[in-house]
Amino acid sequence: MKQTLVLGIETSCDETGVALYELGKGLKAHKLYSQIKMHAEYGGVVPELASRDHVRKLIPLIRELFNENKLSLDAISAIAYTKGPGLSGALLVGTTVANTLGYALRTPVIGIHHLEAHLLSPLLSNPEIIFPFIALLVSGGHTQIIRVDQIGNYKILGDTRDDAAGEAFDKTGKILGLPYPGGALLSQLATHGDATKYPLPKPMLNSGDLDFSFSGLKTAVAQLVRKLDVEVVLRSDVMKADIAASFQESVTDVLTAKCCAALRVDDFSSLVVAGGVGANTELRRKINQASKKVGFRVYYPPIEFCTDNGAMVALVGALRVTEGASGALPFNIRPRWPLNT
């Protein structure tokens, strides 16, 4: 092994991320390119366009990363890439580049589970986290509560039965006339609204299990908007802000309650919150408040690493190298890949 430097490559969806993680020292550098502006023209991610943009951006981004840090490719001791889940074409771009570099440099190449990378991303800023812990993985595609006994040992305790929280945020944003991606804009809009103005259902809050369901909540917002008159709502910033705040109130109440319930199951004292929705200010406020009241520690990744990025992939790659991963993996992708497998 030449040095203890791991290159991370992320191309699972609409963000191209690369990073360098140094074993024993932490994140050395990272770069990220987002395709949001391109996909906004279509109101959502277009898989073929995403793949082509990764082709255009990935290698120049790697070159910039090494040039800015005055490093040569020979400094890499291992290459970690997102193997799945994600968009097939997008995954294939990162997989091809990673394996080509690995072959040329005779460097180990390690395929990483995208959700595992999100799950362990708080370790980027909180290396003191002790296993086991409970994790809330909350994003546009996933809302899961997971028991993490150790790296690679995960048990899903609760899952979404339909729309994930982030997906519900995006769809509700669209109902309120917000441009893509609606979820982030809805969260910003909610900061100016009255969350008590339009009481909305809090689905499965008292279901007795740890599962989620947000499709009905999105439908409730659509029905409310129709009842108030769509044109009137879309012309009123105040009404839109109040509806956004009421929607966010319901989602964050459910997420917080389920996390507290999960911690009680095995009397755990640590909670990790990861994924794009983990950046939501109101969610963090409520979970922080609950942690003080109930008595548990909560950890988040830095805001910049809540969405897809190369840093979390490089981190997990480094953890795998520490565990003795050889990089002897087949050249393939896994667009559908359950975390607990």
N, C-alpha and C positions, 0 to 999 in steps of 0.2 A: 504494500500500500504506500503510494508516494507521499501523500499528505492526508490529513484528516478533514478534507473539504468535500462536502456533498453538494452537487448541483441538483436543484429541484425544478421540475417542469410541470406546469399545470395548463391543460387545454381541454377541460371536460365540457365546457359550454361556451360562454361568450366573453371570457376573459383569458388573456394570455399572460401567464405569470412565470417568472423565473427567479431563482434565489440561490444564494450560497450560504450554507450552514457549516460552521466549523465545530467539530466534535470537541466538547469540553469548554468551549467558549461561547457558543450561541450563534445567532444570526449575524452574518457578516455583511450581506447586502441583498437587495431584492429590487425587482422592477416589475411593473404591471401595466398592461395595455387593456383598456376596456372597449368593447364593441357596442356599448349602449347607444351611442348616437346613430350608428348605422342601423341597428335593429329598430330604433324608435320610429323610423319611417314606415315600418310595417306593423307596428303595434305589438311586437313580440319577437322572440328569437327565431330566425330563419336558419335551420341547420346547415344547409348547403353554403350559405353566405358565411356562417360562423367558421366552417371548416376552411374555406378559401382565405379568410382573414388570418387564421392561425398560420397558414402556409406563408403568407406575406410577412407576418410580424415576428414569428418565433425566433428564427435564426438571427435577424438583426437585433432583437432584444437580448439574446444571449451574448452577441458580440459586444453590445453596449455595456452589459453587466461586467464582462471581463476587462474591457478597455478602461472603464471608469475606475476599476479597482486594481488596475495595472497587474493583471494576472494572465497567465496563459492557460490554455485548456489542459496542459500537462499537470496543472496543480490539482485537478480533480481526483479524488480517491474513490468516488462512487457517484452514480447518476440515479436519481429517483424521479419517476414520472407517474402521472395519474393514469392508472390502468382502467379505471371504471369506478362507479357507474357514471354515465354521461352520454353525450351525443356520439354516435359511432364514428362519424367522419372527423369530428374534433379530437376525439381520443386517439384516432389513428395517426393524426399529425404529430402529437406529442410522443406517441409510442415509437414512430418511425425515426424521429430526430434523436430521441434518447438512445435507442438501440444502435443507430448508425454511429453516433458519437462513441458509444461504449465499445463497439467493434473496432473502430479506428484507433481509439486510445487504449484498447485492451483494459478497459475499466469495468467493474461490476455495474450492472444495470438492475434496478429494483422497482418492480411495479407496486404502486401504492393505491390503497382503497381511498377514494375521494372523501367518503364520510368519516373514515378513521382520521384522515388528515384534519378535517374540521373538528372532530371530537377531541383531538390532542393539541389543537392550536393554542389553547391557553398556556401550554407549557412554554411557548415562546417568551412570555413575560412573567410566568409564574413557575419556574423550575422546581419550586419547593412543594408542588402539589403531591400529596401522598395517596397512593392507591390503597384500598378501593374507594370509588366515589360514584355518585349518581350524576348523569349528564343529561341535559336537555339539548337536543340537536334540533334547531328550529330554523328553517330556511324556506325558500320558495318551493322546494320539492319534497321536503321531509319535515315532519314534526314527530319526534320520537323521544321517549324517556328510556335511557339505557343504563344498565348497571355495568360499570367498568371495574373489573377485578384486577386486571393488569393489562399491559399492552398486548393486544391481540385476543383478549378474552372478554367478550362483550355479550350481554344478555339484554334483549329488547323487552322492556317491561310494559311499555305503552306505545301505541302507534296511531297514526291518523287513519280514519276510515274513509275519508274522501279528500277534500282539499287540505293541503298543508297550510299552515298559518301564513307563510309568505305569499302563497298562491292566492289565498283569500284576501290579503292586503292588496295585491295587484288587481284582482278582479273587482274589488270594491272601489279602488281608485278609478278604474275604468267606468264604473257605474256613475261616479261623481264627475266624470268628464275630464279626469286628469290624464296627461299624456304618459306614455310608457317610459320608464317603469313606474306604474302608479303607486306601488307600495311605499316606496321611500318618500314620495311627494305627499301621500296621505298622512304619513307619520308627521311630516313637517306641518301640514295643515292642521292636524289634530292639536298641536300645541296652542293654537289660537281659539279652540272651541270649548264648549261646555259639555262635558261628558255625561251630565245628568239631564240634558235637554231631551234626548230621545232614548229612553231605556230600551235596550235591545237584549235578546236572549243570550244566555251564557251557556252554550251547548255542552252537555255532558259534565257540567260542573259538579253535580252530585250523582254521577253514574255509578260510583262505587268501584271503578277501575281506573286505569291510568291512560285510557285511550282518548282520542280527540276526534272532533268532527266540526268543521268550520263551513261546510257548504251551505247548511241551513242558515247560518248567520249572514252569509253573503246574500242569500235569497231574501232574508228579512230586511236587509238594507234596500234591496231593489224594490220590494213592496212598499217600504216607507217612502222612498223617493217618488214612486208612482202616486201614492196617497197624497203626498204634499204637492204634487204636480211637477213633473220632470223639468219643464221649462223654467218654472219659478226657482227650483233648487239650483239648477245649473247657472242661473243668473245671480245667485246670492252667495257671496263668499262666506257670509256669516252662517247660513244654513249648512253649507258644505262643511265648514269647519266643525260645527256642532255634531253633524252626522259622523264625520271622521273621528272625532274624539269619543263619541259613544261607541262606535265600532271598536276602536282601539282599547277602550275600557273593558269591553267584553272579552276580547282575545287575551289581553294581558292578565285579567283576573283568572281566567281558566288556566293559562299556562303556569301562573304562580301557584295556584291551589294544587295543581297536579304535581308540581315539583315538591312541594311540602309533603304531600301524601306519599310520594315515592321515597323521600328521605325517612319517613316513619316506618316503612315496610321492613327495612333491615336495620333501623336505627343508625343510619349513616349520618356523618357530620360535615360532609363536603359536597358541594354542588358545582358542576361545571356547566356553563351556558355557552354554546357555540352555534355558528351559522349566521346567515345574514340578518335574520330578525333579532339575533342576540345583540345587535347594535341599537335596537330601539330604546330610546331614553326612558319611556314610561315603563317598559318591561324591567329594565335594570333598576329603576327606582323602587318598584314594587317588590322585586326579589331581594334587593338590599334591605328594604324595610322588614320583610319577612325573616331574613337571616338574623337580624338583630332581635326580633321578637321571639323567634323559635329557638335560635341558638345554633346556627350552622355557618360554615364558611362558604363563600361563593367566589368563583373565579371566572373571568371572561378573557377572551383574547383581546389584544388592542383593537380599537375600532377599525383600523385599516386592514386587519386580517380577519374580519368577520365574514366578508365575502370571499369568493374564490381567489386564491393567490398561490404563488410558488413557494413562499416561505414555509407554509404548513407542510407542503409536500417534501421539501428539503429536510425539515425537522424530523418527520416520520422516517425518511430515508436514513437519517443519521442514527435514529433509535434502532432501526433494523440492523445497521452496520455494527452497532454496539452489541447487539444480540448475536452477531456472527453470521448475518445474511451473506451469502456468497454471490448473489446476483444471478444465479443459474436458473433463470425463469424463461418460459417459452415466449416467443414473440406473438402476443395476442392482446386483445382488448376485451373488456367485460362491460358492455353498456348497461346490463342489468346484473347487479352483484349485491345480494343481501349482506349487510354488515356482519351478521352473526355467522356467516359461513367463511 
